[in-house]
Amino acid sequence: MLNFVTLLLSGHPWGITSAFALWGGKIAAALGSGIADWGGWAGQGAMLAQPVLRDVTSLMDFGIVLGAMLAAVLAGRFAPGWRVPLRSAIAAVLGGLLMGYGARLASGCNIGAFFSGVASGSLHGWVWLVCALAGNGLGIKLRPIFGLPVERRAAAC
């Protein structure tokens, strides 16, 4: 139901990663890249010119982050740590870049490509799920390279 409300308010299904592309585009434009003339941004110069707070997806992303922080504060679990081992930081940056690139290739992340895809009856959402499961398996196998633990749990019934 909320996905439908999002569709009515924004004109597109719920998504998350398109805001990241917009933020990157705005940064590139501010640095003088001429991104408004690039093929993927053709005809979207107005979006690059308007404030980020006018973009529905950006507002929803900010709301997700602030809501998660508020939930952690209310649960007494908000404790940001600033000591991150170098290999963990490299894994986080590499994983984030790969996930972001994959999300843009798939026209969305688990929200935009999977959830909204399946909710709209599109086959691409199910294809995304199969690829995501394969990627998770690969990611688990790569964790030890970056000094990250691989936790094994028994399935709970």
Secondary structure, DSSP 4 states (H G I P E B T S, - for coil): -HHHHHHHHHSS---SHHHHHHHHHHHHHHTT--GGGSGGGTT-HHHHHS-GGG-HHHHHHHHHHHHHHHHHHHTT---------HHHHHHHHHHHHHHHHHHHHTTSSIIIIIIHHHHTT-HHHHHHHHHHHHHHHHHHHHGGGGT------PPP-
